[in-house]
Each structure stands twice: as C-alpha cells, then as structure tokens.
Amino acid sequence: MKAILEFSLPEEQVNFDLAVKASEILLALSDFRTWLRSQRKYTELEDLEYKFANKAWDELHRILNERGIEDLL
C-alpha cells in the first residue's frame, strides 16, 4: 500500500512544511510531555507550581485525546 501526498507549491507551502515536519513536531510534543511528567514526578515544586503542572498535564492529555493523537506519543 502506498500513500502519496500532493501539494501545489508555492500556494500550499505551509501545508507541505507541516507534512514534511510532522514527525519532528510530534517528537517535540513528546519531549515536552516527558519534561512535564518529570517536573510533576521528580522535581520539588511549590504547592501552586504543582497544581499548575498537574492542570497543564491534564489539559495536554485532554487536547491530545480530543485530537486523536495521544496514542502516537
């Protein structure tokens, strides 16, 4: 099975760049998720910082789940 994406350049340059760099974008998001997890789990945080980190973690996963990409990380 093959899939071919076709773009009309330069009109669709932004969409082309997103398609080409999608794996790097996903890796950056994964790196951020790992960093945030580490902050929550291994860093001594003030109470307010801990609450914010947990809220950010929950919101990140809500968004990833809503977009159907949580399983890709």
C-alpha atoms as an extended CHARMM CRD file, in Angstrom:
* protein
*
        73  EXT
         1         1  MET       CA              0.0000000000        0.0000000000        0.0000000000  PROA      1               0.0000000000
         2         2  LYS       CA              1.2690000000        3.4510000000       -0.8770000000  PROA      2               0.0000000000
         3         3  ALA       CA              0.0010000000        6.8780000000        0.0220000000  PROA      3               0.0000000000
         4         4  ILE       CA              1.0280000000        9.9540000000       -1.8830000000  PROA      4               0.0000000000
         5         5  LEU       CA              0.5290000000       13.4840000000       -0.6640000000  PROA      5               0.0000000000
         6         6  GLU       CA              0.4930000000       16.1050000000       -3.3740000000  PROA      6               0.0000000000
         7         7  PHE       CA              0.8580000000       19.8410000000       -2.8750000000  PROA      7               0.0000000000
         8         8  SER       CA              0.6350000000       22.7820000000       -5.2360000000  PROA      8               0.0000000000
         9         9  LEU       CA              3.6890000000       24.8590000000       -4.4270000000  PROA      9               0.0000000000
        10        10  PRO       CA              4.1500000000       27.6570000000       -3.5500000000  PROA      10              0.0000000000
        11        11  GLU       CA              0.4430000000       28.1050000000       -2.7370000000  PROA      11              0.0000000000
        12        12  GLU       CA              0.3840000000       25.1830000000       -0.2600000000  PROA      12              0.0000000000
        13        13  GLN       CA              3.8850000000       25.6820000000        1.1420000000  PROA      13              0.0000000000
        14        14  VAL       CA              2.6730000000       25.8250000000        4.7570000000  PROA      14              0.0000000000
        15        15  ASN       CA              0.7480000000       22.5530000000        4.4220000000  PROA      15              0.0000000000
        16        16  PHE       CA              3.7510000000       20.9510000000        2.7170000000  PROA      16              0.0000000000
        17        17  ASP       CA              6.0940000000       22.0880000000        5.5120000000  PROA      17              0.0000000000
        18        18  LEU       CA              3.7110000000       20.7180000000        8.1380000000  PROA      18              0.0000000000
        19        19  ALA       CA              3.5100000000       17.3470000000        6.3940000000  PROA      19              0.0000000000
        20        20  VAL       CA              7.2840000000       17.1190000000        5.9830000000  PROA      20              0.0000000000
        21        21  LYS       CA              7.9840000000       18.1570000000        9.5890000000  PROA      21              0.0000000000
        22        22  ALA       CA              5.1220000000       16.2890000000       11.2560000000  PROA      22              0.0000000000
        23        23  SER       CA              7.3980000000       13.6950000000       12.8520000000  PROA      23              0.0000000000
        24        24  GLU       CA              9.6300000000       16.4410000000       14.2980000000  PROA      24              0.0000000000
        25        25  ILE       CA              6.5670000000       18.2560000000       15.6400000000  PROA      25              0.0000000000
        26        26  LEU       CA              5.3630000000       15.0330000000       17.2430000000  PROA      26              0.0000000000
        27        27  LEU       CA              8.8010000000       14.4070000000       18.7840000000  PROA      27              0.0000000000
        28        28  ALA       CA              8.8860000000       17.9500000000       20.1880000000  PROA      28              0.0000000000
        29        29  LEU       CA              5.4510000000       17.4170000000       21.7280000000  PROA      29              0.0000000000
        30        30  SER       CA              6.6200000000       14.1040000000       23.1750000000  PROA      30              0.0000000000
        31        31  ASP       CA              9.7200000000       15.7890000000       24.6250000000  PROA      31              0.0000000000
        32        32  PHE       CA              7.5400000000       18.4350000000       26.2650000000  PROA      32              0.0000000000
        33        33  ARG       CA              5.2210000000       15.7620000000       27.6630000000  PROA      33              0.0000000000
        34        34  THR       CA              8.2320000000       13.8970000000       29.1010000000  PROA      34              0.0000000000
        35        35  TRP       CA              9.6190000000       17.0960000000       30.6250000000  PROA      35              0.0000000000
        36        36  LEU       CA              6.2630000000       17.9750000000       32.1760000000  PROA      36              0.0000000000
        37        37  ARG       CA              5.9400000000       14.4610000000       33.6130000000  PROA      37              0.0000000000
        38        38  SER       CA              9.4160000000       14.7600000000       35.0910000000  PROA      38              0.0000000000
        39        39  GLN       CA              8.5580000000       18.0960000000       36.6680000000  PROA      39              0.0000000000
        40        40  ARG       CA              5.4710000000       16.6170000000       38.2970000000  PROA      40              0.0000000000
        41        41  LYS       CA              7.1520000000       13.4380000000       39.4470000000  PROA      41              0.0000000000
        42        42  TYR       CA             10.7600000000       14.2530000000       40.3330000000  PROA      42              0.0000000000
        43        43  THR       CA             11.0250000000       17.9970000000       40.9780000000  PROA      43              0.0000000000
        44        44  GLU       CA             10.2510000000       19.6280000000       44.2880000000  PROA      44              0.0000000000
        45        45  LEU       CA              7.6150000000       22.1840000000       43.4250000000  PROA      45              0.0000000000
        46        46  GLU       CA              5.7710000000       24.7440000000       45.4730000000  PROA      46              0.0000000000
        47        47  ASP       CA              2.1080000000       23.9370000000       46.0150000000  PROA      47              0.0000000000
        48        48  LEU       CA              0.9210000000       26.3980000000       43.3670000000  PROA      48              0.0000000000
        49        49  GLU       CA              3.5220000000       25.1540000000       40.8720000000  PROA      49              0.0000000000
        50        50  TYR       CA              2.4900000000       21.5480000000       41.4950000000  PROA      50              0.0000000000
        51        51  LYS       CA             -1.1830000000       22.4220000000       40.9670000000  PROA      51              0.0000000000
        52        52  PHE       CA             -0.3320000000       24.2060000000       37.7280000000  PROA      52              0.0000000000
        53        53  ALA       CA              1.8480000000       21.3240000000       36.4860000000  PROA      53              0.0000000000
        54        54  ASN       CA             -0.9920000000       18.8810000000       37.1650000000  PROA      54              0.0000000000
        55        55  LYS       CA             -3.5000000000       21.1330000000       35.4470000000  PROA      55              0.0000000000
        56        56  ALA       CA             -1.1830000000       21.5060000000       32.4330000000  PROA      56              0.0000000000
        57        57  TRP       CA             -0.6800000000       17.7160000000       32.3100000000  PROA      57              0.0000000000
        58        58  ASP       CA             -4.4210000000       17.0730000000       32.3830000000  PROA      58              0.0000000000
        59        59  GLU       CA             -5.1100000000       19.7300000000       29.7440000000  PROA      59              0.0000000000
        60        60  LEU       CA             -2.3400000000       18.4580000000       27.4700000000  PROA      60              0.0000000000
        61        61  HSD       CA             -3.7670000000       14.9550000000       27.5820000000  PROA      61              0.0000000000
        62        62  ARG       CA             -7.3130000000       16.2060000000       27.0830000000  PROA      62              0.0000000000
        63        63  ILE       CA             -6.2210000000       18.0610000000       23.9470000000  PROA      63              0.0000000000
        64        64  LEU       CA             -4.1520000000       15.1380000000       22.6250000000  PROA      64              0.0000000000
        65        65  ASN       CA             -7.0570000000       12.7890000000       23.2220000000  PROA      65              0.0000000000
        66        66  GLU       CA             -9.5450000000       15.1730000000       21.6200000000  PROA      66              0.0000000000
        67        67  ARG       CA             -7.3110000000       15.4570000000       18.5440000000  PROA      67              0.0000000000
        68        68  GLY       CA             -6.8560000000       11.6760000000       18.3980000000  PROA      68              0.0000000000
        69        69  ILE       CA             -3.0700000000       11.7920000000       18.7100000000  PROA      69              0.0000000000
        70        70  GLU       CA             -2.4390000000       10.7230000000       22.3070000000  PROA      70              0.0000000000
        71        71  ASP       CA             -1.6790000000        7.1720000000       21.1710000000  PROA      71              0.0000000000
        72        72  LEU       CA              1.0720000000        8.4840000000       18.8750000000  PROA      72              0.0000000000
        73        73  LEU       CA              3.1880000000        9.6860000000       21.8020000000  PROA      73              0.0000000000
